[in-house]
């Protein structure tokens, strides 16, 4: 275990599947147990990155009194769609089932995801049981989250694929093709289309952060998603940051937009959980 300032961190195995061991990093307020708990899903175009990607966000949340479990999940070439969604659904239930063993007494369960991790979180949020684990014990656990936060999410993977294809952004084209089998899958596991097709089973309070200079995600997509979320009866707060690029918090945590974004994240969690 490592302790930095008022935050304790440790890595924990949460799943073994098909010969792959998956770890999560638990960030928690030092000495605290009765706290809100959040699952965190990193970005990286579904093909890269790990549980350390969003350390700046997770450290800030833990310092503010929130426990965060940042997960690794299966990615290409080890496994493509829908393995990552299965791991996210598993991790939510595993965390709920094991909070006592981790020394936590949750006051609320939430989630946070960035970029492609935002896609994975939103897909799981809207339809929690689509990729529920086969394990009977874990299936008894609800896959619902009481609130969620997404930062610069790929809320419509099909639209994003067509955008990067039209612009010739080769690294993102390659990432889509490595993860997704075809456009039909991009339509199926598509948070924007789930809302528009009336398929969302659950629309808890949601905060979405989006920069207007995002080169990876068309920022107008955030407005479209927010409109659809509200039309389905969900409460969403959309915060847009003028001139901010993709990953603006983790890219430059000291920037004005990053500081404002972190404050918005922490404020939202406090409002949803009653955290002092």
DOTINU-628825 format. One record per residue (C-alpha): z, x, y; residue in one letter; residue number from 0. Coordinates in steps of 0.02 Angstrom, whole numbers, m for minus. Layout:
N
PT      pz      px      py  aa    i
PT       Z       X       Y   A  NUM
...
END
This chain:
276
PT      pz      px      py  aa    i
PT       0       0       0   X    0
PT     m40      57     176   X    1
PT      52       4     334   X    2
PT     m28      19     505   X    3
PT      76     m42     652   X    4
PT     135    m216     600   X    5
PT       3    m239     463   X    6
PT      15    m201     277   X    7
PT    m143    m180     173   X    8
PT    m175    m160     m12   X    9
PT    m321    m180    m131   X   10
PT    m306    m306    m272   X   11
PT    m420    m347    m418   X   12
PT    m459    m533    m416   X   13
PT    m599    m547    m544   X   14
PT    m688    m462    m688   X   15
PT    m856    m537    m731   X   16
PT   m1003    m469    m831   X   17
PT    m925    m296    m833   X   18
PT    m898    m294    m644   X   19
PT    m726    m276    m566   X   20
PT    m708    m362    m398   X   21
PT    m577    m311    m272   X   22
PT    m506    m393    m119   X   23
PT    m409    m309      21   X   24
PT    m255    m405      75   X   25
PT    m207    m387     257   X   26
PT     m38    m463     298   X   27
PT      91    m460     437   X   28
PT     221    m331     385   X   29
PT     373    m414     309   X   30
PT     307    m591     329   X   31
PT     272    m716     190   X   32
PT     265    m890     266   X   33
PT      99    m872     356   X   34
PT     m76    m948     363   X   35
PT    m190    m871     231   X   36
PT    m377    m843     249   X   37
PT    m517    m787     134   X   38
PT    m642    m669     219   X   39
PT    m825    m649     166   X   40
PT    m922    m501     235   X   41
PT   m1104    m491     288   X   42
PT   m1240    m367     245   X   43
PT   m1392    m473     205   X   44
PT   m1315    m525      38   X   45
PT   m1359    m349     m25   X   46
PT   m1242    m224      58   X   47
PT   m1070    m199     134   X   48
PT    m898    m226      60   X   49
PT    m722    m290      94   X   50
PT    m699    m159     232   X   51
PT    m843    m220     342   X   52
PT    m737    m329     453   X   53
PT    m578    m225     459   X   54
PT    m569    m243     649   X   55
PT    m564    m432     635   X   56
PT    m447    m436     486   X   57
PT    m324    m312     564   X   58
PT    m319    m416     723   X   59
PT    m286    m576     626   X   60
PT    m148    m495     523   X   61
PT     m68    m422     680   X   62
PT     m68    m599     751   X   63
PT      26    m667     600   X   64
PT    m112    m715     476   X   65
PT    m136    m650     298   X   66
PT    m320    m613     260   X   67
PT    m395    m579      89   X   68
PT    m562    m489     117   X   69
PT    m667    m494     m40   X   70
PT    m802    m395    m125   X   71
PT    m930    m500    m221   X   72
PT   m1078    m465    m334   X   73
PT   m1239    m414    m248   X   74
PT   m1411    m353    m298   X   75
PT   m1457    m254    m399   X   76
PT   m1304    m301    m502   X   77
PT   m1328    m488    m479   X   78
PT   m1428    m601    m364   X   79
PT   m1410    m784    m311   X   80
PT   m1302    m879    m354   X   81
PT   m1176    m747    m413   X   82
PT   m1104    m715    m239   X   83
PT   m1072    m900    m213   X   84
PT    m985    m908    m382   X   85
PT    m873    m762    m331   X   86
PT    m827    m843    m165   X   87
PT    m783   m1006    m251   X   88
PT    m682    m910    m380   X   89
PT    m591    m806    m248   X   90
PT    m534    m959    m150   X   91
PT    m456   m1037    m304   X   92
PT    m387    m872    m367   X   93
PT    m301    m841    m201   X   94
PT    m224   m1014    m201   X   95
PT    m163    m990    m379   X   96
PT     m88    m819    m346   X   97
PT      m5    m831    m176   X   98
PT     170    m826    m249   X   99
PT     131    m668    m348   X  100
PT      65    m591    m187   X  101
PT     226    m633     m97   X  102
PT     146    m766      12   X  103
PT     201    m943      54   X  104
PT      46   m1013     140   X  105
PT      65   m1133     285   X  106
PT    m123   m1166     281   X  107
PT    m282   m1102     195   X  108
PT    m436   m1057     294   X  109
PT    m590    m947     286   X  110
PT    m692    m830     393   X  111
PT    m867    m763     359   X  112
PT    m992    m657     455   X  113
PT   m1182    m655     451   X  114
PT   m1240    m682     270   X  115
PT   m1055    m698     225   X  116
PT   m1053    m840     349   X  117
PT   m1191    m921     246   X  118
PT   m1090    m898      86   X  119
PT    m933    m969     166   X  120
PT   m1022   m1119     246   X  121
PT   m1112   m1162      83   X  122
PT    m946   m1159     m10   X  123
PT    m856   m1251     131   X  124
PT    m976   m1398     133   X  125
PT    m985   m1418     m56   X  126
PT    m830   m1335    m131   X  127
PT    m864   m1383    m312   X  128
PT   m1046   m1332    m331   X  129
PT   m1001   m1159    m396   X  130
PT    m825   m1192    m460   X  131
PT    m767   m1071    m595   X  132
PT    m769   m1119    m778   X  133
PT    m589   m1062    m799   X  134
PT    m490   m1222    m831   X  135
PT    m335   m1161    m740   X  136
PT    m429   m1115    m584   X  137
PT    m531   m1275    m587   X  138
PT    m367   m1367    m559   X  139
PT    m355   m1279    m391   X  140
PT    m444   m1362    m247   X  141
PT    m588   m1264    m172   X  142
PT    m562   m1346      m2   X  143
PT    m519   m1248     154   X  144
PT    m423   m1328     295   X  145
PT    m522   m1239     431   X  146
PT    m655   m1105     444   X  147
PT    m731    m978     563   X  148
PT    m907    m908     555   X  149
PT    m973    m765     661   X  150
PT   m1161    m749     688   X  151
PT   m1193    m841     524   X  152
PT   m1357    m864     432   X  153
PT   m1335   m1052     431   X  154
PT   m1516   m1084     383   X  155
PT   m1576    m946     265   X  156
PT   m1750   m1020     247   X  157
PT   m1778   m1023     435   X  158
PT   m1710    m846     448   X  159
PT   m1827    m787     309   X  160
PT   m1977    m862     396   X  161
PT   m1923    m786     563   X  162
PT   m1902    m610     496   X  163
PT   m2064    m626     397   X  164
PT   m2159    m677     554   X  165
PT   m2083    m532     650   X  166
PT   m2106    m406     509   X  167
PT   m1922    m354     502   X  168
PT   m1940    m264     336   X  169
PT   m1758    m229     295   X  170
PT   m1712    m413     313   X  171
PT   m1866    m470     218   X  172
PT   m1818    m353      77   X  173
PT   m1639    m417      78   X  174
PT   m1695    m598      63   X  175
PT   m1813    m557     m79   X  176
PT   m1680    m458    m172   X  177
PT   m1552    m598    m163   X  178
PT   m1652    m759    m167   X  179
PT   m1769    m802    m312   X  180
PT   m1881    m910    m202   X  181
PT   m1890   m1024     m50   X  182
PT   m1831   m1172    m153   X  183
PT   m1663   m1087    m176   X  184
PT   m1655   m1052      11   X  185
PT   m1678   m1239      38   X  186
PT   m1548   m1288     m90   X  187
PT   m1404   m1174     m36   X  188
PT   m1439   m1205     147   X  189
PT   m1293   m1263     256   X  190
PT   m1405   m1330     394   X  191
PT   m1509   m1430     271   X  192
PT   m1355   m1488     176   X  193
PT   m1293   m1570     335   X  194
PT   m1462   m1643     378   X  195
PT   m1488   m1710     202   X  196
PT   m1316   m1792     203   X  197
PT   m1253   m1683      60   X  198
PT   m1097   m1611     143   X  199
PT    m940   m1667      52   X  200
PT    m817   m1588     172   X  201
PT    m825   m1543     357   X  202
PT    m658   m1468     412   X  203
PT    m629   m1397     588   X  204
PT    m748   m1252     618   X  205
PT    m765   m1115     748   X  206
PT    m935   m1029     765   X  207
PT    m967    m872     868   X  208
PT   m1144    m822     915   X  209
PT   m1220    m692    1031   X  210
PT   m1375    m737    1131   X  211
PT   m1456    m565    1103   X  212
PT   m1439    m574     914   X  213
PT   m1591    m490     837   X  214
PT   m1550    m549     660   X  215
PT   m1516    m734     691   X  216
PT   m1600    m848     816   X  217
PT   m1456    m901     926   X  218
PT   m1527   m1077     951   X  219
PT   m1493   m1105     766   X  220
PT   m1307   m1109     807   X  221
PT   m1336   m1254     928   X  222
PT   m1436   m1347     796   X  223
PT   m1300   m1322     667   X  224
PT   m1164   m1379     787   X  225
PT   m1261   m1538     826   X  226
PT   m1283   m1576     641   X  227
PT   m1101   m1538     601   X  228
PT   m1042   m1660     734   X  229
PT   m1166   m1790     673   X  230
PT   m1083   m1778     501   X  231
PT    m913   m1811     579   X  232
PT    m851   m1631     586   X  233
PT    m762   m1548     731   X  234
PT    m845   m1385     782   X  235
PT    m815   m1266     926   X  236
PT    m968   m1160     966   X  237
PT    m938   m1006    1073   X  238
PT   m1093    m914    1132   X  239
PT   m1087    m741    1212   X  240
PT   m1222    m697    1337   X  241
PT   m1312    m535    1295   X  242
PT   m1207    m503    1139   X  243
PT   m1300    m433     986   X  244
PT   m1277    m465     801   X  245
PT   m1105    m409     738   X  246
PT   m1046    m387     917   X  247
PT    m861    m383     871   X  248
PT    m872    m253     733   X  249
PT   m1012    m156     819   X  250
PT    m907    m123     975   X  251
PT    m729    m192     959   X  252
PT    m686    m133    1135   X  253
PT    m827    m228    1222   X  254
PT    m785    m376    1331   X  255
PT    m876    m495    1213   X  256
PT    m783    m425    1062   X  257
PT    m614    m445    1147   X  258
PT    m657    m622    1199   X  259
PT    m720    m661    1024   X  260
PT    m563    m597     939   X  261
PT    m456    m697    1060   X  262
PT    m558    m853    1019   X  263
PT    m536    m823     832   X  264
PT    m348    m800     846   X  265
PT    m331    m947     965   X  266
PT    m426   m1060     847   X  267
PT    m318   m1011     698   X  268
PT    m161   m1041     800   X  269
PT    m222   m1213     852   X  270
PT    m268   m1261     674   X  271
PT    m108   m1197     593   X  272
PT      26   m1215     726   X  273
PT      52   m1027     722   X  274
PT     162    m975     867   X  275
END
